[in-house]
């Protein structure tokens, strides 16, 4: 009899630092393809990809998951970026295109450290009331859910989710780190969140030149410490500055992502008086 008991419902917790922007209209796909760094034309309905919006100088404004719900309907899921601000910034480039861009405060984002019911990899799933995305990796399963229900707050689970992102090379960029780094400096090819083969988009020339000429000299490194690591802090190698912290977890485990030279001498790493350990990036968030 025990083998026939139903499995317990996965526990979902709020992810209030994730916001949603909707793009809807007959030219929504063309707009996204022209503005964003990844190849939106490769997305079928019901699929999602990591993507980025860049400045003309090739610096990352925002990193997000882009979900294509239908041919003319997209949801942009942005960690750490106010939806109203991002929607307003994107709307400046609509011009005469036939689409609407708006924040979606009616939708809420929650997460669970459990295997998705139906979503797998880049394929999202919907039961008519909610959307689920597979956000798992080699560090374990995760489900991200989008619906009209506001889940309970859980600071410990939220901190664990944040640390999981960092450990797998997903930069959680605070406002101070926006428009500072190229996709290659943030190692976004690991996700992958940009294309060097599609047509023009803001910053494309710089991204392509860096790729084809092999000029990427810096990239992401995952670091651990025994205490909170301050974002924006300079990284030192044996006392000499060599890089900067671009994202840091708000609680335990104390992790951070830093942009450092791809090749540097061995030695003691530190920031703000803390000793740092290179713990290595894990794979698995690729779609």
C-alpha positions as CSV (number, residue, x, y, z in Angstrom):
1,X,0.0,0.0,0.0
2,X,2.8,2.4,0.9
3,X,4.1,2.2,-2.7
4,X,0.9,3.7,-4.0
5,X,0.9,6.8,-1.8
6,X,1.0,10.1,-3.8
7,X,4.2,11.9,-3.8
8,X,4.3,15.1,-1.7
9,X,3.8,18.4,-3.5
10,X,7.1,20.2,-4.1
11,X,7.6,23.2,-1.9
12,X,7.8,26.5,-3.9
13,X,9.1,29.7,-2.5
14,X,8.9,33.3,-3.8
15,X,11.7,34.7,-6.1
16,X,10.8,38.4,-5.7
17,X,14.1,39.5,-7.3
18,X,12.9,38.0,-10.6
19,X,10.6,40.2,-12.7
20,X,8.7,39.7,-16.0
21,X,8.2,41.8,-19.1
22,X,5.9,40.9,-21.9
23,X,6.5,41.4,-25.6
24,X,3.3,40.9,-27.7
25,X,2.5,41.7,-31.3
26,X,3.0,40.7,-34.9
27,X,6.5,42.2,-34.9
28,X,7.5,41.1,-31.4
29,X,9.8,38.4,-32.8
30,X,11.5,40.8,-35.3
31,X,12.0,43.3,-32.5
32,X,13.6,40.7,-30.2
33,X,15.8,39.4,-32.9
34,X,17.0,43.0,-33.7
35,X,17.6,44.0,-30.1
36,X,18.8,41.0,-28.3
37,X,22.1,39.2,-28.5
38,X,20.9,35.6,-28.9
39,X,19.3,34.1,-32.0
40,X,15.6,34.4,-31.3
41,X,14.7,32.8,-34.7
42,X,15.9,29.5,-33.3
43,X,13.2,29.5,-30.6
44,X,10.1,27.5,-31.2
45,X,6.9,28.2,-29.4
46,X,7.1,26.8,-25.9
47,X,10.9,27.1,-25.7
48,X,13.2,29.4,-23.9
49,X,16.8,30.5,-24.0
50,X,19.3,32.7,-22.1
51,X,19.6,36.0,-23.8
52,X,21.1,39.5,-23.2
53,X,20.5,43.1,-24.2
54,X,23.7,45.1,-24.9
55,X,24.8,48.7,-25.3
56,X,26.1,49.7,-28.7
57,X,29.6,49.3,-27.1
58,X,28.8,45.7,-26.4
59,X,28.3,46.0,-22.6
60,X,25.6,43.9,-20.9
61,X,22.6,45.9,-19.8
62,X,20.5,42.9,-18.8
63,X,20.8,39.2,-18.8
64,X,17.5,37.2,-18.9
65,X,15.6,34.1,-19.9
66,X,13.5,34.7,-23.0
67,X,10.4,32.4,-23.3
68,X,8.5,32.2,-26.6
69,X,4.9,31.4,-25.6
70,X,3.6,31.8,-29.2
71,X,4.7,33.2,-32.5
72,X,3.9,36.7,-31.4
73,X,4.1,36.4,-27.6
74,X,7.3,36.5,-25.5
75,X,8.0,36.7,-21.8
76,X,11.3,38.1,-20.6
77,X,12.3,36.8,-17.2
78,X,14.9,39.2,-15.6
79,X,16.7,38.5,-12.4
80,X,17.6,41.7,-10.4
81,X,16.2,44.2,-12.9
82,X,12.9,46.2,-12.2
83,X,10.4,45.2,-14.8
84,X,9.0,48.7,-15.2
85,X,12.4,50.2,-15.8
86,X,13.4,47.5,-18.3
87,X,10.1,47.7,-20.2
88,X,10.4,51.5,-20.4
89,X,14.0,51.3,-21.7
90,X,13.0,48.7,-24.4
91,X,10.0,50.7,-25.4
92,X,12.2,53.6,-26.6
93,X,13.3,51.4,-29.5
94,X,9.9,50.2,-30.7
95,X,9.5,53.1,-33.1
96,X,6.8,52.0,-35.6
97,X,6.9,48.3,-34.9
98,X,3.7,46.6,-34.2
99,X,4.2,45.3,-30.7
100,X,3.5,46.2,-27.0
101,X,6.0,46.0,-24.2
102,X,4.9,46.0,-20.7
103,X,5.8,44.9,-17.2
104,X,3.8,42.0,-15.9
105,X,3.2,42.6,-12.2
106,X,0.2,40.3,-12.4
107,X,2.6,37.3,-12.7
108,X,4.8,36.0,-9.9
109,X,7.9,33.9,-10.0
110,X,8.7,31.1,-7.6
111,X,11.2,28.3,-7.4
112,X,11.6,24.8,-6.0
113,X,14.6,22.5,-5.6
114,X,12.6,19.7,-7.3
115,X,12.4,18.1,-10.7
116,X,9.9,19.8,-13.1
117,X,6.7,17.9,-13.7
118,X,6.9,18.2,-17.5
119,X,9.5,20.9,-18.5
120,X,12.8,19.6,-19.8
121,X,15.8,21.5,-20.9
122,X,14.8,24.4,-23.2
123,X,11.2,23.1,-23.4
124,X,8.8,24.9,-21.0
125,X,5.5,23.4,-19.9
126,X,2.1,24.8,-19.1
127,X,-1.0,23.4,-17.4
128,X,-3.1,26.3,-18.5
129,X,-2.7,28.2,-15.2
130,X,1.1,28.2,-14.7
131,X,4.3,27.9,-16.6
132,X,7.3,25.8,-15.5
133,X,10.9,26.0,-16.7
134,X,13.7,23.6,-16.0
135,X,16.4,25.5,-14.2
136,X,18.3,22.5,-13.0
137,X,21.9,21.7,-13.6
138,X,24.6,19.2,-12.5
139,X,24.2,20.6,-9.0
140,X,20.7,19.2,-8.8
141,X,17.1,19.8,-10.1
142,X,15.3,23.1,-9.9
143,X,11.9,24.2,-11.2
144,X,11.0,27.8,-11.9
145,X,7.3,28.6,-11.9
146,X,5.4,31.6,-13.4
147,X,1.8,32.1,-12.4
148,X,-0.6,34.5,-10.6
149,X,0.0,32.9,-7.2
150,X,2.4,34.6,-4.8
151,X,4.4,31.9,-3.0
152,X,5.7,32.2,0.5
153,X,9.0,34.0,1.3
154,X,11.9,31.8,2.4
155,X,15.1,33.7,2.8
156,X,17.3,30.6,3.2
157,X,15.9,29.0,0.1
158,X,16.2,32.2,-1.9
159,X,19.9,32.5,-0.8
160,X,20.5,28.9,-1.8
161,X,18.9,29.6,-5.3
162,X,21.1,32.7,-5.7
163,X,24.2,30.7,-4.8
164,X,23.3,28.0,-7.2
165,X,23.1,30.6,-10.0
166,X,26.5,31.9,-9.2
167,X,28.1,28.5,-8.9
168,X,26.9,27.6,-12.4
169,X,28.1,30.9,-14.0
170,X,24.9,32.9,-14.1
171,X,25.9,36.5,-13.2
172,X,23.3,38.1,-10.9
173,X,24.2,41.7,-11.8
174,X,23.4,44.5,-9.4
175,X,22.8,48.0,-10.7
176,X,26.4,49.0,-10.2
177,X,27.6,46.2,-12.6
178,X,25.2,46.9,-15.5
179,X,26.8,48.2,-18.7
180,X,30.3,47.4,-17.4
181,X,31.2,44.0,-19.1
182,X,31.1,42.4,-22.5
183,X,29.4,39.0,-22.9
184,X,32.8,37.3,-23.2
185,X,34.0,38.9,-20.0
186,X,31.0,37.5,-18.2
187,X,31.6,34.1,-19.9
188,X,28.1,34.2,-21.4
189,X,29.1,31.7,-24.1
190,X,28.8,29.0,-21.4
191,X,25.0,29.5,-21.1
192,X,25.0,30.3,-24.2
193,X,23.4,33.8,-24.1
194,X,24.6,35.4,-27.3
195,X,25.2,34.6,-31.0
196,X,28.1,35.6,-33.3
197,X,26.3,34.2,-36.4
198,X,23.0,36.1,-36.5
199,X,22.4,39.5,-38.0
200,X,23.0,42.9,-36.5
201,X,22.0,43.8,-32.9
202,X,23.4,46.5,-30.6
203,X,27.0,45.6,-29.7
204,X,27.2,42.8,-32.3
205,X,30.3,44.2,-34.0
206,X,32.3,44.2,-30.8
207,X,31.1,40.8,-29.7
208,X,31.9,39.2,-33.1
209,X,35.3,40.9,-33.3
210,X,36.2,39.7,-29.9
211,X,35.1,36.2,-30.8
212,X,36.7,35.8,-34.2
213,X,40.0,37.6,-33.3
214,X,40.3,35.7,-30.1
215,X,40.7,38.8,-28.0
216,X,38.8,37.7,-24.9
217,X,41.4,38.1,-22.2
218,X,39.1,38.0,-19.1
219,X,36.3,35.8,-17.9
220,X,34.3,34.7,-14.9
221,X,35.7,32.9,-11.9
222,X,33.7,31.4,-9.0
223,X,35.1,32.3,-5.6
224,X,34.3,31.2,-2.1
225,X,35.0,32.8,1.3
226,X,34.3,32.4,5.0
227,X,32.3,35.6,5.2
228,X,30.1,37.8,3.0
229,X,32.0,39.1,-0.1
230,X,31.2,42.7,-1.0
231,X,30.0,43.3,-4.6
232,X,32.2,45.8,-6.5
233,X,35.3,44.9,-4.4
234,X,38.6,44.7,-6.2
235,X,40.3,41.3,-6.4
236,X,43.9,41.2,-5.5
237,X,46.5,38.6,-6.3
238,X,49.3,38.7,-3.7
239,X,48.3,42.3,-3.0
240,X,48.1,43.6,-6.6
241,X,44.7,44.4,-8.2
242,X,43.7,42.0,-11.0
243,X,39.9,42.0,-11.2
244,X,36.5,42.9,-9.7
245,X,33.6,41.1,-7.9
246,X,30.6,41.4,-10.1
247,X,28.0,39.4,-8.1
248,X,28.0,38.0,-4.6
249,X,25.5,35.8,-2.7
250,X,23.5,37.6,0.1
251,X,23.9,34.7,2.6
252,X,25.6,31.4,3.1
253,X,27.3,29.8,1.3
254,X,29.4,32.9,0.7
255,X,30.1,32.8,-3.0
256,X,30.9,35.4,-5.7
257,X,31.6,35.7,-9.4
258,X,34.6,37.8,-10.4
259,X,36.0,38.9,-13.8
260,X,39.6,38.0,-13.8
261,X,42.3,37.5,-16.5
262,X,42.0,34.1,-18.1
263,X,45.6,33.6,-17.5
264,X,47.2,34.9,-14.3
265,X,49.9,33.8,-12.0
266,X,49.3,31.5,-9.0
267,X,49.0,33.1,-5.7
268,X,46.7,34.2,-2.8
269,X,43.5,35.8,-3.9
270,X,41.7,38.3,-1.7
271,X,39.1,41.1,-1.6
272,X,38.2,43.6,1.1
273,X,40.5,41.8,3.6
274,X,39.0,38.4,2.9
275,X,40.9,35.4,1.6
276,X,39.2,33.9,-1.5
277,X,39.3,30.4,-3.0
278,X,38.8,29.6,-6.6
279,X,36.1,26.9,-6.4
280,X,35.5,26.4,-10.2
281,X,32.4,27.0,-12.2
282,X,30.0,24.1,-12.7
283,X,28.3,23.3,-16.0
284,X,24.7,22.6,-16.6
285,X,22.7,25.8,-17.1
286,X,23.1,25.6,-20.9
287,X,19.9,25.2,-22.9
